[in-house]
């Protein structure tokens, strides 16, 4: 049974909730089960507010699994989302589909049966902790994994011609009237030719 504590709450799929723009899942029943117990869901999440560096044009969608481990819950999933990117060659915006993989373990902070606080391993990320209400917040790990999945040097297409370095025209629209710059490796030869012409 799923529970959420914050408002506003929007249910997206069975077990998965968006709570005030955050994606949360209550794992109380899963924590009571034996290691290996798994719950499977199909996620479809609107992520416009996930990060200012991510301009999503479609929901983040794909299957997610929560598996009980001896120490907590393992969340795994593979998602697809369409994002708006800027081409590094021509500086035009374009939309591209990005694949995001999730494989994160979450540790409980409170024993689900006794209600007693549990020790947190040194160096364990706050984003990977299950809160006192036995709820996993996927928001931060999804944000981090999506940022890593974004291309470092996005291109609108493999053969993008880019901009003219002299006049700035988009060469995908056709050639410009600029004279091609002289190859720096030939500059010495050009200087010698000028000197020779002057002597003549």
N, C-alpha and C positions, 0 to 999 in steps of 0.2 A: 504494500500500500504506500502511495506516495504522499508526502507532506511538504508544504512550503510555508514559510513564516512571514515573508515580506510581501507588500503590495506595491504596485499592481502585479497581478499574476496572470499569465496567459498560457494556457495549455497548448502544446504543439503536437506531441505524440504521447502515447501511453507511457507514463513514467518520467517523461522529460518535460520540464517547465522552463519558461522564461520568467524570471522574477526581477522586476525592475530593470529589464534589459540584460539580465544575467541568466545563464543556462545552468539549472540546478537539478539534482536528482537525489531523492532520499533513498539511502541504501540500508536502512535499519533491518529490514527483513533479510536482505542478502548477507549482512554481517552475522546474523544468527544462524546462517546455513553453514554447511561443511565446505572446506576448500574444494574448488573445482566447480561449485555451483555457478551457473551463468545466466544472465538475463540479456536478451537481445532486443534492440529497438531500432527503428528507422528515424533518423533525425532530419528535420527540415527547419533550419533556424535562420531568422532574419538577423544579420550581423552588421547593419549599417553603423551602429554605435560602438562596435567592438574596439576600433582603434582609428585615430584620425589619419593614419597612414594607409588604411585599407579602405578602398572605395568599391564596395561590393555592389554588383548590379543584379544579383540573384541570391536566393537563400543558400546557406551552407547545407548540403544534403548528403546523406549516406548512412550506412549501418554503423551502429556502435554497440559494443559488448561490454558488460560489466561482469567480471569474474572474481569470485571469492578466492583469496590467497591466504596462506597461513598468517600473514601480517596485515592484511587489509583488503583492498579492492584494486584489481587491474582493469583499467579502461583502455579499450582498443577500438579503432575505427578507421575507415577510409572515406573521405568526403571530397566533394567537388563543389567549386563555387566560381562564378564568373566575376572578374574584377576589372575595374577601369585602370589602365596603365598609361604611362607616357613613354613613347618610343625615344630611346636615347640617340637615335640618328636624326629623325625628322621632327622630333618634339611634338608630334601629334598624339592625341589620346586615342586609345583603341581598347577594345574589350577582349579579354582572353580567359579561358577556363584554366583554373589552377587546381591541382590535386593536393590534398592535405592528409597526412597520416597521423594517427594518434596512438601512442602507446605509453601510458603513464600509470604509475602505481600511486594509490592514495592510502594514507595511514589514518586510522581513527585516533581521535584525541580523548574520547570517552568510551569506556566499556559499555557495549550495547545492553548487557544484561544487568550488571551491578550499578552502572551509572558513575563509576569511579573514573577519575582522570587517569590517562595513560601517559607514560613517558614518551617524549618526542625525540627521535634519533638526532644526533648532532648533524647540522648541515642540511636537514630536511627542509625543502622549500615550503613556504606557507601555502602556496597555491595547490600543493599536493596533500593537504591535510583535510580530513573529514571533520566537519564542525561538531559542536556539542549536540546538535539535533540530528546527527548522523546523515548529513547532507553533503554531497559532493558538488562543488562549484566548478564546472568545466570551462568557465569563461576565460580565465587567464591562460590555461594550457592551450586552449583552442587559438587564442590570440597569438601566443608565442609560436606555435607550430605553423600557423598561417603566414606569419611574417617571414619565417625561415623558408617557406615554400615559394614565396614570391620571387620571380626572376631578378637577379642582380642587375642585369643589363637587358631590359625588355626591348624587343624589336617588334614593330607592327607587322613585319613580314621578313622572311630571310633575305630577300633581295632589296631591302629598302635602300634607296640611293642617298638618303640623308639630305642635308642642307649644303648649299654652296658656301664654302668658308669665306668667300669674298663679299657676296651680295646677300646671302642668307635665303635665297630662293629654294623652295622645296623641289629638289631635282626629280622627285617622283612624278611631278607634273610636266616634266620636260626640261631640256637643257636651258641654261641661262646664256647671256652674252658675254660673260667674263672670259678673259684670257687665262687659260690654264697656268697656274703658278709654275715657275721654273723649278725643276728638280734640284734641291740643294746640292746634290752630288755633282751637278754640272755647272754650278756657279763659278768655280775656279776656272773651268774651261772657257766660260763666257767672258770672264775678265781678261783672260789671255787673248781671246779673239778681238776684244775691243782695243787692247794695247797694240796688237798687230795692225789693226785697221788704222789706228792713229799714226803709226810709223809710216804707213804707205801714203 
